[in-house]
Amino acid sequence: MQLLDYRLFFLFSLEHSCHNKLNKREKVMKQKMSLLFLILYFFSPQAYGEEFNSSNLPQLTVKGEATIFKPADQLEMSVSVVTQDPESKKAVQANNEKMRKVVGQLTDLGLNVQDYQTGHFTIQPIYHYIDSIEKKEASTITHYEVTNTIHIKTSKLSLIEKIIGIVVEAGANQLSQINFNLNNPQAYRQEVIQLATQNAFEDANALAKAANVRLVRVLSLDLDPNQQNYSTPRMLMATKQSSENTYGVPIEIGQVEMRANVHVIFEINQE
């Protein structure tokens, strides 16, 4: 601020000393140049640095965390049909027949085409490898394995046990990635962020009180963008014998865990 005062004093002194020597037009031009200089100075980085630098202020930094649980409203799972046969064509035919039955059962149960889609389809040879060095026989193909997987995503959570039962009866022999999620997690995102921010401010007030300082203002407020929703996945190996009691595993609609972390920096001063 002293540097600014000296500059202003110099400008006005110069204008006063030349008052009698400059004509009216020159005086107007001089005043405009002075005004332009002041405007440029006030908006320059140097002037801002002289006036304010937040890094030089006493600060208090806190981290607020929050976790909430919401009932799941979406089911996701993968259903696979795996077939094997010495002939690749027969392995594919058997797989297609079983998968058609699986899809038909899902449709009859009430699932729409939008509720499931093909995930991946693979055909791979299974080899018999010769371990002994003395034997000269080359490794041979014993049979072919075909895997066809569909991914189910539906809001019909109450059908979970029926889905498992009918797909196994239809020929599916592997169930995986059974998850309960939220169809629209953003609808609850604001709630968990608000709780995390509230926790941060409460911690800051407690720290300030204990240290006998005062919170002046918020200098920075950041949200950790890497927070995800968590549900518990399940993987089941299916057999017809176990489908009647859903593999002995009680399938319950779970809750989805949502988290948020915020970082807040306060300016502080002594009480």
C-alpha positions as CSV (number, residue, x, y, z in Angstrom):
1,M,0.0,0.0,0.0
2,Q,3.0,2.3,0.6
3,L,4.1,1.8,-3.0
4,L,0.7,2.7,-4.2
5,D,0.7,5.9,-2.1
6,Y,4.0,7.0,-3.5
7,R,2.9,6.5,-7.1
8,L,-0.3,8.5,-6.5
9,F,1.6,11.3,-4.9
10,F,4.1,11.4,-7.8
11,L,1.4,11.5,-10.4
12,F,-0.6,14.3,-8.8
13,S,2.6,16.3,-8.0
14,L,3.7,16.1,-11.6
15,E,0.3,17.3,-12.8
16,H,0.3,20.2,-10.5
17,S,3.8,21.4,-11.5
18,C,2.9,21.4,-15.2
19,H,-0.4,23.0,-14.7
20,N,0.6,26.4,-16.1
21,K,2.6,25.0,-19.0
22,L,0.1,22.6,-20.5
23,N,-2.8,23.7,-22.6
24,K,-6.2,22.4,-22.0
25,R,-6.0,19.5,-24.5
26,E,-2.7,18.3,-23.0
27,K,-4.1,18.4,-19.5
28,V,-7.1,16.2,-20.6
29,M,-4.7,13.7,-22.2
30,K,-2.5,13.7,-19.1
31,Q,-5.5,12.9,-16.9
32,K,-6.6,10.0,-19.1
33,M,-3.1,8.5,-19.0
34,S,-3.1,8.8,-15.2
35,L,-6.4,7.1,-15.0
36,L,-5.3,4.3,-17.3
37,F,-2.2,3.8,-15.3
38,L,-4.2,3.4,-12.1
39,I,-6.6,0.9,-13.7
40,L,-3.8,-1.2,-15.0
41,Y,-2.1,-1.2,-11.7
42,F,-5.1,-2.2,-9.6
43,F,-5.7,-5.2,-11.9
44,S,-2.1,-6.3,-12.1
45,P,-0.8,-9.5,-10.4
46,Q,1.7,-7.3,-8.4
47,A,-1.1,-5.2,-6.9
48,Y,-3.1,-8.3,-6.0
49,G,-0.1,-10.0,-4.4
50,E,0.5,-6.9,-2.3
51,E,-3.1,-6.8,-1.1
52,F,-3.9,-10.5,-0.5
53,N,-2.1,-13.8,-0.4
54,S,-4.2,-16.6,1.2
55,S,-1.1,-18.8,1.7
56,N,0.2,-16.3,4.3
57,L,-2.9,-16.5,6.4
58,P,-3.2,-18.7,9.5
59,Q,-5.3,-21.7,8.4
60,L,-7.1,-24.8,9.7
61,T,-7.7,-27.8,7.5
62,V,-10.3,-30.5,8.2
63,K,-11.6,-33.6,6.4
64,G,-15.3,-34.5,6.6
65,E,-16.5,-38.0,6.0
66,A,-20.0,-39.5,5.7
67,T,-21.5,-42.9,4.9
68,I,-25.1,-43.7,4.3
69,F,-27.0,-47.0,3.4
70,K,-29.9,-47.1,0.9
71,P,-32.1,-50.1,0.0
72,A,-31.1,-51.5,-3.3
73,D,-33.6,-51.1,-6.2
74,Q,-31.7,-52.9,-9.0
75,L,-30.4,-56.4,-9.4
76,E,-27.4,-57.3,-11.6
77,M,-26.2,-60.8,-12.3
78,S,-24.5,-62.9,-15.0
79,V,-25.9,-66.3,-16.1
80,S,-23.7,-68.7,-18.1
81,V,-24.2,-71.9,-20.0
82,V,-21.1,-74.0,-20.4
83,T,-21.2,-77.1,-22.6
84,Q,-18.5,-79.6,-23.7
85,D,-18.2,-82.1,-26.5
86,P,-15.5,-83.8,-28.6
87,E,-16.9,-82.0,-31.6
88,S,-17.1,-78.2,-31.6
89,K,-20.3,-78.2,-33.7
90,K,-22.1,-80.4,-31.2
91,A,-20.8,-78.3,-28.3
92,V,-22.2,-75.2,-29.9
93,Q,-25.6,-76.8,-30.7
94,A,-26.0,-78.0,-27.2
95,N,-25.1,-74.6,-25.8
96,N,-27.5,-72.8,-28.1
97,E,-30.4,-75.1,-27.1
98,K,-29.8,-74.6,-23.4
99,M,-29.5,-70.8,-23.8
100,R,-32.7,-70.6,-25.8
101,K,-34.4,-72.3,-22.9
102,V,-32.9,-69.9,-20.4
103,V,-34.0,-66.9,-22.3
104,G,-37.5,-68.4,-22.8
105,Q,-37.8,-69.0,-19.1
106,L,-36.7,-65.4,-18.2
107,T,-39.3,-64.1,-20.7
108,D,-42.1,-66.3,-19.2
109,L,-41.1,-65.0,-15.8
110,G,-41.8,-61.4,-16.8
111,L,-38.4,-60.0,-17.7
112,N,-38.3,-57.8,-20.8
113,V,-35.7,-57.8,-23.5
114,Q,-34.2,-54.6,-21.9
115,D,-33.6,-56.6,-18.7
116,Y,-30.9,-58.9,-20.2
117,Q,-28.3,-58.9,-23.0
118,T,-25.5,-61.2,-24.3
119,G,-22.3,-60.7,-22.4
120,H,-19.8,-62.9,-24.2
121,F,-19.6,-66.1,-26.3
122,T,-16.5,-68.3,-26.5
123,I,-15.4,-71.6,-28.0
124,Q,-12.1,-73.0,-26.9
125,P,-10.3,-76.3,-27.4
126,I,-9.3,-78.3,-24.3
127,Y,-6.0,-80.0,-24.7
128,H,-4.4,-83.1,-23.1
129,Y,-0.8,-82.3,-22.4
130,I,2.0,-84.9,-22.3
131,D,4.0,-84.4,-19.2
132,S,6.7,-87.1,-19.8
133,I,9.7,-86.1,-21.8
134,E,10.2,-89.7,-23.0
135,K,6.8,-89.6,-24.8
136,K,7.0,-88.0,-28.2
137,E,3.2,-87.7,-28.7
138,A,2.1,-84.1,-29.4
139,S,-0.6,-82.5,-27.1
140,T,-4.0,-83.4,-28.4
141,I,-7.5,-81.8,-28.3
142,T,-9.7,-83.9,-26.1
143,H,-12.9,-81.8,-26.5
144,Y,-14.3,-78.3,-27.0
145,E,-15.8,-76.0,-24.4
146,V,-18.4,-73.4,-25.3
147,T,-19.5,-70.6,-22.9
148,N,-22.4,-68.3,-23.5
149,T,-23.1,-65.6,-20.9
150,I,-26.0,-63.1,-20.5
151,H,-26.0,-60.2,-18.2
152,I,-29.3,-59.4,-16.3
153,K,-30.1,-56.0,-15.0
154,T,-33.6,-55.5,-13.7
155,S,-35.6,-53.6,-11.1
156,K,-37.6,-56.8,-10.4
157,L,-35.7,-57.7,-7.2
158,S,-38.4,-59.8,-5.8
159,L,-37.8,-62.4,-8.6
160,I,-34.2,-63.1,-7.6
161,E,-34.8,-66.6,-6.2
162,K,-37.2,-67.5,-9.1
163,I,-34.6,-66.3,-11.6
164,I,-31.9,-68.5,-10.1
165,G,-34.2,-71.5,-10.0
166,I,-35.5,-71.4,-13.6
167,V,-32.2,-70.6,-15.3
168,V,-30.6,-73.6,-13.6
169,E,-33.5,-75.8,-14.6
170,A,-33.2,-74.6,-18.1
171,G,-29.5,-75.5,-18.3
172,A,-27.4,-72.7,-16.9
173,N,-24.6,-74.0,-14.8
174,Q,-22.8,-70.9,-13.6
175,L,-24.1,-67.7,-11.9
176,S,-21.8,-64.9,-11.0
177,Q,-21.6,-61.2,-10.3
178,I,-24.8,-61.1,-8.3
179,N,-25.1,-57.5,-7.1
180,F,-27.7,-55.2,-5.6
181,N,-27.3,-51.6,-6.7
182,L,-29.1,-48.3,-7.0
183,N,-30.7,-47.4,-10.3
184,N,-30.1,-43.7,-9.7
185,P,-27.4,-43.2,-7.1
186,Q,-27.1,-39.5,-7.9
187,A,-30.5,-39.0,-6.2
188,Y,-28.8,-39.8,-2.9
189,R,-25.5,-38.2,-3.7
190,Q,-26.5,-34.8,-2.4
191,E,-27.5,-36.2,1.0
192,V,-24.2,-37.9,1.7
193,I,-22.2,-34.8,0.5
194,Q,-24.3,-32.6,2.8
195,L,-23.5,-34.9,5.8
196,A,-19.8,-35.0,5.0
197,T,-19.7,-31.2,4.8
198,Q,-21.6,-30.9,8.1
199,N,-19.2,-33.2,9.8
200,A,-16.2,-31.2,8.5
201,F,-17.7,-27.9,9.9
202,E,-18.5,-29.6,13.2
203,D,-14.9,-30.9,13.5
204,A,-13.6,-27.4,12.6
205,N,-15.6,-25.7,15.3
206,A,-14.5,-28.3,17.9
207,L,-10.8,-27.7,16.9
208,A,-11.1,-24.0,16.9
209,K,-12.8,-24.0,20.3
210,A,-10.1,-26.3,21.8
211,A,-7.3,-24.1,20.3
212,N,-9.0,-20.8,21.3
213,V,-9.1,-19.5,17.8
214,R,-11.9,-18.2,15.6
215,L,-13.0,-19.4,12.2
216,V,-13.1,-16.4,9.9
217,R,-14.1,-17.7,6.5
218,V,-13.8,-20.7,4.2
219,L,-10.7,-20.4,1.9
220,S,-11.2,-23.7,0.1
221,L,-13.9,-26.4,-0.2
222,D,-13.1,-29.6,-2.2
223,L,-15.0,-32.8,-2.8
224,D,-13.2,-36.1,-3.3
225,P,-14.5,-37.3,-6.7
226,N,-13.3,-40.9,-6.4
227,Q,-16.0,-42.1,-4.0
228,Q,-18.0,-45.2,-5.3
229,N,-21.0,-47.1,-4.2
230,Y,-20.5,-50.5,-2.6
231,S,-22.6,-53.6,-2.6
232,T,-21.7,-57.2,-1.8
233,P,-21.3,-59.5,-4.9
234,R,-22.0,-63.2,-4.9
235,M,-20.8,-66.0,-7.1
236,L,-22.7,-69.3,-7.2
237,M,-21.9,-72.6,-9.1
238,A,-25.3,-73.9,-10.2
239,T,-26.5,-77.5,-10.2
240,K,-30.0,-78.8,-10.7
241,Q,-30.0,-80.7,-7.4
242,S,-29.3,-77.5,-5.5
243,S,-31.7,-75.2,-7.4
244,E,-34.7,-76.2,-5.4
245,N,-33.4,-74.4,-2.3
246,T,-31.5,-71.8,-4.1
247,Y,-28.1,-73.5,-3.4
248,G,-28.7,-73.3,0.3
249,V,-27.8,-69.6,0.3
250,P,-30.5,-67.2,1.5
251,I,-30.7,-64.4,-1.2
252,E,-31.7,-61.2,0.6
253,I,-32.0,-57.8,-1.0
254,G,-29.1,-55.9,0.4
255,Q,-28.3,-52.2,1.0
256,V,-25.9,-50.1,-1.0
257,E,-23.2,-48.1,0.9
258,M,-22.5,-44.6,-0.3
259,R,-19.6,-42.5,0.9
260,A,-18.4,-38.9,0.5
261,N,-15.2,-37.1,1.6
262,V,-14.8,-33.3,1.7
263,H,-11.7,-31.2,2.5
264,V,-12.2,-27.7,3.9
265,I,-9.6,-25.0,4.6
266,F,-10.6,-22.2,7.0
267,E,-8.9,-18.9,7.7
268,I,-8.5,-18.5,11.5
269,N,-7.3,-15.8,14.0
270,Q,-6.9,-15.5,17.7
271,E,-9.9,-14.9,19.9
